[in-house]
């Protein structure tokens, strides 16, 4: 097994507040790492530092052994790193299919071929497959803004997979999604992980979701790593119970 | 759906035919106004790309029309062909537009408006003060009209066809651009740059491109403007032209393909139609624009768009109701 993502000693301060305080971890290929912790413990800030939305105050991020600290998000995406955001980030005026084509188009050809080539960048077929995979068939031509919250969440996740990423960071994919759709989402993520050997890091508060999907779980508290381990180990860890899971 | 498409294509053909045939009976002045409409539509289409699609505010489009007009005036007055001037104007405006795009990578909205406003003023000062190049406030007169495939376009009707033909070519190019992946990337840039970036869209490059291409179209319009008026001086390229073009884009419908056509029509033709109101024209125009923007901030085409999507929603919910009723009555 090789590490797809290596994070060493990441630190991020905003003024006097240190949101992330020296976090290090590796993610192996094909792994699904769950990232849990109380609100404000620095999970999303850590994501933003890894993905180039924020520049870390200190520390280093490697993807496939290559240092990517300070790279722009679009460059990182070009390396096969993709993400979803905590808040919904679909393009409401574009149709579901257009959203997916948009999400994949920059991985097709170059600037010039995208200008002169076909309007769909040759992605209609791939988009339709993704639509089918996430069971959004009947909504393919609807503007994304007209979908329900849960459906938009599914689309949001689907968009992250259009470029065929090696590593996907999902920030609360299950938030606000109803139970049936949640089971679907988990099922889809597991299938992509299995079939495409895609590696995931998932921030989530839904314990049931995390514990059943993830192969390993990392717990953060106050900007630091509190514990790392298999889901059953984490569930039994007294420090974690104290800080987060409760009695 | 196909019926609607046939209707659209039929309507398009009628409009194009009308634009070709009807002006044959127009007098010199009517043809001038219509040619001006075509030229301003091209400039507004450029701004619509930068502002409407890519969401980057610019108050400098008039300056690019000026750069194009002076390029054409200077080059054709010294005997060079207009097509050469067109090439130079496109390259020049593209390059300057690209550079002007850099501030947009750091500032947005009204800050960006101020940066482009400063550029607009700078360009005006160059037109007015650099006598050696632009002949200053005296302007450049006797600008020749081109020969197209050996056919002279000195008379108003042939030159109107030059403007109309150019508008046709520009429209096709812009239509191609906005339906290409670039167009989608521009919309993504406008709607949500953070998400766009995370999807691998190089927002920096697309922002610069949106500025450069939009400005180049301003240059194209300018290259036609010079032989149309056959006289170029700094006054028409003052900030007010940039504001007029901005108005055309917003009134027509920013971010809609046909917005500039409609906006330019209102800005160029309406003053002529409202001539009988004498001094009240501007007041009426201002009130109409204020009312429009209160009712529909997305312009005239925004109203149409809203109407169509409302109808579609109603049709869809009617279909759902029917389906539900069928399910309930099924044995």
HADDOCK unambig.tbl for C-alpha pairs under 7 A between the chains (distance, minus, plus):
assign (segid A and resid 73 and name CA) (segid B and resid 197 and name CA) 5.70 0.50 0.50
assign (segid A and resid 73 and name CA) (segid B and resid 198 and name CA) 5.19 0.50 0.50
assign (segid A and resid 73 and name CA) (segid B and resid 200 and name CA) 6.87 0.50 0.50
assign (segid A and resid 74 and name CA) (segid B and resid 197 and name CA) 4.91 0.50 0.50
assign (segid A and resid 74 and name CA) (segid B and resid 198 and name CA) 5.55 0.50 0.50
assign (segid A and resid 74 and name CA) (segid B and resid 199 and name CA) 6.51 0.50 0.50
assign (segid A and resid 74 and name CA) (segid B and resid 200 and name CA) 3.83 0.50 0.50
assign (segid A and resid 74 and name CA) (segid B and resid 201 and name CA) 5.67 0.50 0.50
assign (segid A and resid 74 and name CA) (segid B and resid 202 and name CA) 5.63 0.50 0.50
assign (segid A and resid 75 and name CA) (segid B and resid 200 and name CA) 6.52 0.50 0.50
assign (segid A and resid 77 and name CA) (segid B and resid 198 and name CA) 6.34 0.50 0.50
assign (segid A and resid 77 and name CA) (segid B and resid 199 and name CA) 6.27 0.50 0.50
assign (segid A and resid 77 and name CA) (segid B and resid 200 and name CA) 4.84 0.50 0.50
assign (segid A and resid 78 and name CA) (segid B and resid 200 and name CA) 5.93 0.50 0.50
assign (segid A and resid 82 and name CA) (segid B and resid 198 and name CA) 6.79 0.50 0.50
assign (segid A and resid 82 and name CA) (segid B and resid 199 and name CA) 6.97 0.50 0.50
assign (segid A and resid 83 and name CA) (segid B and resid 198 and name CA) 6.84 0.50 0.50
assign (segid A and resid 89 and name CA) (segid B and resid 195 and name CA) 6.43 0.50 0.50
assign (segid A and resid 91 and name CA) (segid B and resid 191 and name CA) 6.97 0.50 0.50
assign (segid A and resid 102 and name CA) (segid B and resid 184 and name CA) 6.51 0.50 0.50
assign (segid A and resid 103 and name CA) (segid B and resid 199 and name CA) 5.47 0.50 0.50
assign (segid A and resid 105 and name CA) (segid B and resid 181 and name CA) 6.76 0.50 0.50
assign (segid A and resid 106 and name CA) (segid B and resid 200 and name CA) 5.95 0.50 0.50
assign (segid A and resid 106 and name CA) (segid B and resid 201 and name CA) 6.10 0.50 0.50
assign (segid A and resid 114 and name CA) (segid B and resid 180 and name CA) 6.92 0.50 0.50
assign (segid A and resid 114 and name CA) (segid B and resid 181 and name CA) 5.80 0.50 0.50
assign (segid A and resid 114 and name CA) (segid B and resid 182 and name CA) 6.87 0.50 0.50
assign (segid A and resid 115 and name CA) (segid B and resid 177 and name CA) 6.73 0.50 0.50
assign (segid A and resid 115 and name CA) (segid B and resid 180 and name CA) 5.84 0.50 0.50
assign (segid A and resid 115 and name CA) (segid B and resid 181 and name CA) 6.53 0.50 0.50
assign (segid A and resid 115 and name CA) (segid B and resid 182 and name CA) 6.12 0.50 0.50
assign (segid A and resid 118 and name CA) (segid B and resid 180 and name CA) 6.76 0.50 0.50
assign (segid A and resid 119 and name CA) (segid B and resid 179 and name CA) 5.76 0.50 0.50
assign (segid A and resid 119 and name CA) (segid B and resid 180 and name CA) 4.27 0.50 0.50
assign (segid A and resid 119 and name CA) (segid B and resid 181 and name CA) 5.84 0.50 0.50
assign (segid A and resid 120 and name CA) (segid B and resid 181 and name CA) 6.65 0.50 0.50
assign (segid A and resid 121 and name CA) (segid B and resid 181 and name CA) 6.51 0.50 0.50
